[in-house]
Amino acid sequence: MLPGQLAASSFGAYPEEARRIATSNLELLRKLPLGFLPLLLRELIVYDWKFPAERNEIDGQLTYLKSLGAADLGKAMAPFSQLRLTAALEKLDWINAPAIFAEQLTAHLWSTHQIDGFRAAAVAHIEHSSAVSREAPLPTHRLGIAIIGHGVQDNTYRLFRKLQPKGMYFTQVRAPDGVAALVDAVGRRAATHPAPYAHWHIDGTAAPVATPKHVTRVAYADLAGPRSVLQGRMQAIYEASVFDPEAFRTKMAQLQPGDVGLRAGDGVLTRFQLSLLTEGSGTQVFATTFVQWAAREALRRAQPLTVLARFGPRQRENPMNVLLAEAQGGAELDAQGSLIDADMGAYYTWLNQQRLPGADRAAFFAWFESHGEAVAIGPEFRAGGRSDGPAELQELVAKLA
C-alpha cells in the first residue's frame, strides 16, 4: 500500500487517541511520501502512551504540515519524495509496524549512501515545524538534583571535576538527613506547581525513600521482577547457538508490558519503564546505568520541571552470563566504581537538562551522599567558585529551588 491509498479503516488497530488523530488527519497523511509518513506514524501509533510534552510535539508537526499550501508541502517533502526506495520496503506493513519499517529504511539508506541527505532533510523539517510552535512559558525554573555515592565510606577519587567550573563547589556541607531533605524539596515544588509528569524521583538504591505526592517515581528496586524476567529472556538469546543482534533488538522492541510482568495502571509510565529496560544498554543489570538513562529519557521526553536522580551501587563488571544471573542472588557490588559512574552520570544529567528550554534559568545540585562535597549551579552561585566553610544543605537547596 502507498500513502495515497490510506483509508480510515487502515488505522483500525491503533489505540483510541492515535486512531482519532490519524483519521482526522487522513487527507494530510495521504499527501505525505513513503520516505516520511511511516516515521511520523512511528510516533503517532504510541500517542496514547506519550508524555504531554511529546504529544504537543506531534500535534505541532501536524499543525505545521496542515498549514502548508500544496506547493509548500510539496517543497517541504521533496527530499523525502526523492528517496530511492525498494519494492520490499513498500510491501512492509508500515502502517501497523512503522518502527520495523524505520529500521529497515535506515539500513537501506546507509547501504545506498542516501543517509546524509535524509538526515539533513529531517533536521530541516524539525527546525521548521518547531519554529512555528509557540512554547508555553514555564511556571518556574527547572531544577535537577543528583545524589551520588550511596554506601561509599572512603573516597580518594576527585569528584565533580566536570561540574565544578559550572557552579560553586562546597567541601563542608552539613546534611544529617540530606536525602530526605532533597526529596522533600522536590515534593514542595510538586505541590506548588502540580502537573502530570512534571516532577520526578529516580532511584537506583536497594531501598528507595518514599516519593511525595504529585511526583513521578521510577526505581530500580521496584522493577526487580520485570528485570528478572527480561534477564532470563536475554540470557536464553545470548546462549543460543546462533545469536542475531538485529533479531534480538526487534524482539525487545516488540515486548509488551505484560510480557515482563509490568502491572497495568498508569499506561504512560508503564510504557516508559518498559522502554527503559528494552531500549537502554545495561539498564537491565547496572543500577547506575539505569538511573542515568532514566534521567536522560525523562528529561528528553517529559521535559519536567524537577528531576531528582539518586544513584546506587551497581554490580561489579563480569561476563554477560554472570550479569544476567543477578536474580539468582550473590551479585557483587562495586561501590567505588559506582561512585565514578555516578559522578559522570550527574554531569550527563546536567547536560541533558541544559538542552531544554529555559536552560539559562535552570538550577542544579549534585551531592556526595553522607559526605560534605557538593556542587550548586544556578544564578545564586558563582561559576568556578569554592567554599571550604560550613554550609547547610537545606539552605543551599532553598536558594536553588
C-alpha positions in Angstrom: 0.0 0.0 0.0 1.1 3.6 -0.7 0.1 6.6 1.3 -2.4 7.8 -1.3 -4.4 4.5 -0.7 -5.0 5.1 3.0 -8.5 4.9 4.4 -9.9 5.4 7.9 -10.1 1.6 8.3 -6.3 1.5 7.8 -5.9 2.6 11.4 -8.3 0.2 13.0 -5.6 -1.4 15.1 -4.3 1.9 16.5 -5.0 2.8 20.2 -8.0 5.2 20.7 -6.3 8.6 20.7 -3.8 7.6 17.9 -6.7 6.3 15.7 -8.7 9.5 16.3 -5.8 11.8 15.3 -4.9 9.6 12.2 -8.4 9.5 10.9 -9.0 13.2 11.5 -5.8 14.0 9.5 -6.4 11.4 6.8 -6.3 13.9 3.9 -2.9 15.2 5.0 -1.4 11.7 5.6 -2.4 10.7 2.0 -0.2 13.5 0.7 3.0 12.5 2.5 5.6 10.4 0.8 6.5 6.9 1.9 10.0 8.1 2.9 8.4 10.3 5.6 5.0 9.1 6.6 5.9 5.9 8.5 8.4 7.9 10.6 5.5 10.1 11.6 3.3 7.1 12.2 6.0 5.6 14.4 5.4 8.4 16.9 1.7 8.6 16.3 0.9 4.9 16.9 2.1 5.2 20.5 0.5 8.6 21.1 -1.7 7.2 23.8 1.4 6.4 25.9 3.3 9.6 25.2 4.0 12.3 27.8 2.2 15.6 27.4 5.4 17.3 26.0 5.7 14.6 23.4 2.0 14.9 22.4 2.5 18.6 22.0 5.4 18.0 19.6 3.3 15.6 17.5 0.4 18.0 17.4 2.7 20.8 16.4 4.1 18.8 13.5 0.7 18.0 12.2 -0.4 21.6 12.6 2.7 22.8 10.7 2.1 20.4 7.8 -1.6 21.3 7.6 -0.7 24.9 7.4 1.3 24.5 4.2 -0.3 25.0 0.9 0.1 22.3 -1.8 3.2 23.9 -3.3 4.9 24.5 0.1 4.0 21.0 1.3 5.5 19.5 -1.9 8.6 21.6 -1.4 9.0 20.6 2.2 8.5 16.9 1.4 10.6 16.9 -1.8 13.8 15.5 -0.1 11.8 12.6 1.2 9.8 12.0 -2.0 13.1 11.8 -3.9 14.5 8.9 -1.8 15.1 5.8 -3.8 13.1 3.1 -2.0 12.7 -0.6 -2.8 9.6 -2.7 -3.6 10.4 -4.7 -0.4 10.0 -1.6 1.7 6.7 -0.7 0.0 5.4 -4.2 0.8 6.1 -3.9 4.5 3.2 -3.2 6.9 4.4 0.3 7.5 1.0 1.3 8.9 0.9 -1.1 11.8 4.6 -1.7 12.2 6.2 1.7 11.4 9.1 1.0 13.8 10.2 -2.0 11.8 9.9 0.0 8.6 12.0 2.7 10.1 14.8 0.2 11.0 14.8 -1.3 7.5 14.6 2.2 5.9 17.7 3.3 7.9 19.6 0.2 6.8 18.6 0.8 3.2 19.6 4.5 3.3 23.0 3.6 4.7 23.6 0.9 2.1 22.6 3.2 -0.8 24.5 6.3 0.6 21.3 8.3 1.0 21.6 8.7 4.7 23.3 12.1 4.8 20.6 13.7 2.6 17.9 12.1 4.7 19.3 13.4 7.9 19.7 16.9 6.6 16.0 16.8 5.4 14.9 15.5 8.8 16.7 18.2 10.7 15.3 20.9 8.4 11.8 19.6 8.9 12.1 19.6 12.7 13.6 23.1 12.7 10.7 24.4 10.5 8.0 22.7 12.5 9.4 23.8 15.8 9.8 27.4 14.6 6.0 27.8 14.2 5.2 26.2 17.5 4.8 28.5 20.5 6.1 27.1 23.7 4.1 28.0 26.8 6.2 29.8 29.5 7.5 27.6 32.3 5.7 28.1 35.6 9.1 28.1 37.3 12.7 27.3 36.5 13.9 23.8 36.1 15.8 22.1 39.0 18.0 19.0 38.7 19.4 17.1 41.7 21.9 14.3 41.6 22.8 12.2 44.7 25.8 10.0 44.2 28.0 7.7 46.3 25.4 5.7 48.3 27.2 3.3 50.6 30.7 4.7 49.9 32.7 5.2 53.1 36.2 6.4 52.0 36.9 8.0 48.7 40.2 9.2 47.0 38.6 10.0 43.6 38.3 13.7 42.8 34.6 14.3 42.4 32.6 16.9 40.3 35.5 17.8 38.0 33.1 18.3 35.2 30.5 20.3 37.2 32.8 22.4 39.3 33.5 25.0 36.6 29.7 25.5 36.2 28.9 26.4 39.8 30.1 26.7 43.4 32.0 23.8 44.9 31.4 23.1 48.6 33.6 20.9 50.8 31.8 21.0 54.2 28.1 20.6 53.5 26.2 19.6 56.7 23.4 17.2 55.8 22.3 15.0 58.7 19.3 13.8 56.8 20.2 15.0 53.3 18.3 12.5 51.2 15.0 13.2 53.0 15.7 17.0 52.7 16.2 16.8 49.0 13.2 14.6 48.4 11.1 17.0 50.4 12.3 19.9 48.3 11.1 18.0 45.2 7.8 17.4 46.9 7.3 21.1 47.8 8.0 22.1 44.2 5.5 19.5 43.0 2.8 20.7 45.5 3.4 24.3 44.3 3.4 23.5 40.6 1.4 20.3 40.2 1.3 18.9 36.7 1.4 15.4 35.2 5.0 14.1 34.9 6.5 17.5 35.8 8.4 16.3 38.8 10.5 13.0 39.0 12.2 10.9 41.7 14.5 8.4 40.0 16.3 6.0 42.4 18.9 3.3 42.0 19.4 2.2 45.6 18.2 -1.0 47.1 15.7 0.7 49.4 14.4 4.0 47.9 12.8 6.5 50.3 9.1 7.3 49.9 8.1 9.5 47.0 6.0 12.6 47.7 2.6 13.3 46.2 2.5 14.6 42.6 6.0 13.2 42.0 6.6 10.5 39.4 8.6 7.6 40.8 10.9 5.3 38.8 13.1 3.0 40.9 15.5 0.2 40.0 14.4 -1.9 43.0 10.7 -1.5 42.1 11.4 -3.1 38.8 13.3 -6.2 40.1 10.6 -8.6 38.9 10.4 -7.3 35.3 14.2 -7.0 35.2 14.5 -10.7 36.2 12.1 -11.8 33.6 13.9 -9.8 30.9 17.3 -11.0 32.1 16.1 -14.6 31.6 14.9 -13.9 28.1 18.1 -12.1 27.3 20.3 -15.0 28.7 18.4 -17.5 26.6 19.0 -15.5 23.4 22.7 -14.9 24.2 23.3 -18.6 24.9 21.6 -19.8 21.7 23.7 -21.5 19.1 23.2 -18.6 16.7 23.0 -15.0 18.0 21.4 -12.4 15.7 21.8 -8.9 17.2 19.2 -7.4 14.8 16.6 -10.1 15.5 17.3 -9.7 19.2 16.7 -5.9 19.0 13.5 -6.5 17.1 12.2 -9.0 19.7 13.0 -6.5 22.5 11.1 -3.7 20.7 8.0 -6.0 20.3 7.7 -6.8 24.0 4.6 -5.6 25.8 4.4 -4.6 29.5 2.6 -7.8 30.5 5.3 -9.9 28.8 7.8 -8.9 31.6 5.3 -8.6 34.4 4.8 -4.9 34.5 1.5 -4.2 36.2 -1.3 -2.3 34.5 -2.1 1.1 35.9 -0.6 4.3 34.5 -0.2 3.3 30.9 2.2 6.1 30.1 4.5 5.4 33.0 4.4 1.6 32.4 5.4 2.0 28.8 8.1 4.4 29.8 9.5 1.8 32.3 9.4 -0.9 29.6 11.3 1.4 27.2 14.0 1.9 29.8 14.5 -1.8 30.1 14.2 -2.8 26.4 15.8 0.2 24.7 18.6 1.0 27.1 22.0 -0.8 27.1 22.9 -2.1 30.5 19.8 -0.7 32.2 18.7 -4.3 33.0 21.8 -5.2 35.1 23.5 -2.0 36.2 21.8 0.4 38.7 23.9 3.3 37.8 23.2 2.9 34.0 19.5 2.6 34.8 19.4 5.9 36.7 21.5 7.8 34.2 19.4 6.5 31.3 16.1 7.1 33.1 17.0 10.7 33.9 18.1 11.2 30.3 14.9 9.9 28.9 12.7 11.6 31.4 14.3 15.0 30.6 14.2 14.3 26.8 10.7 13.0 26.7 8.7 14.5 29.6 10.7 17.8 29.8 10.0 18.0 33.6 10.5 21.0 35.9 12.2 18.8 38.6 14.3 15.7 38.4 16.0 14.0 41.4 18.3 11.2 40.4 19.7 9.1 43.2 22.5 6.7 42.2 23.0 3.5 44.0 25.8 0.9 43.8 25.8 -1.4 40.7 27.1 -4.9 40.1 30.8 -5.4 39.6 31.8 -5.8 35.9 31.5 -9.5 34.9 30.8 -11.7 31.9 27.3 -11.2 30.4 26.1 -14.6 31.7 27.0 -13.7 35.2 25.5 -10.2 35.0 22.2 -11.7 33.7 22.1 -14.1 36.6 21.6 -11.3 39.1 18.2 -12.6 40.2 19.8 -15.8 41.4 21.5 -13.8 44.1 25.1 -13.2 45.1 25.8 -10.2 42.8 28.9 -8.5 44.0 28.6 -4.7 44.3 31.3 -2.2 43.3 30.7 0.9 45.5 33.8 2.8 44.4 33.4 2.1 40.7 29.7 3.0 41.0 30.7 6.4 42.6 32.9 7.2 39.5 30.0 6.1 37.2 27.5 8.3 39.1 29.8 11.3 39.1 29.8 11.2 35.3 26.1 10.4 35.4 25.4 13.6 37.3 27.3 15.6 34.7 25.3 14.0 31.9 22.1 14.7 33.7 23.0 18.4 33.9 23.9 18.4 30.2 20.6 16.9 29.3 18.8 19.4 31.4 20.6 22.2 29.6 19.2 21.0 26.3 15.7 22.0 27.4 14.0 25.4 27.0 14.8 27.7 30.0 18.3 26.4 30.4 19.6 30.0 31.2 17.4 29.9 34.4 17.9 26.3 35.3 19.5 25.2 38.6 21.3 22.0 39.5 22.6 20.4 42.7 25.0 17.4 43.0 25.8 15.9 46.4 28.1 13.2 47.6 25.6 11.3 49.9 26.5 11.3 53.6 29.6 13.4 52.9 30.4 17.1 52.7 31.1 17.6 49.0 28.5 19.2 46.7 28.2 21.5 43.7 25.4 24.1 43.3 24.8 25.6 39.9 22.4 28.5 39.4 22.1 32.3 39.3 22.8 32.5 43.1 26.2 30.7 42.9 29.4 31.9 41.2 30.6 29.6 38.5 34.0 28.1 39.3 33.8 29.2 42.9 34.8 27.2 46.0 33.7 27.3 49.6 35.6 25.4 52.3 33.5 26.7 55.2 30.5 25.0 56.8 27.3 25.1 54.7 23.8 23.7 55.4 22.4 21.6 52.7 18.8 22.8 53.2 20.0 26.4 52.8 21.8 25.7 49.6 18.8 23.9 48.1 16.4 26.6 49.2 18.4 29.1 47.1 18.1 26.7 44.1 14.5 25.7 44.5 
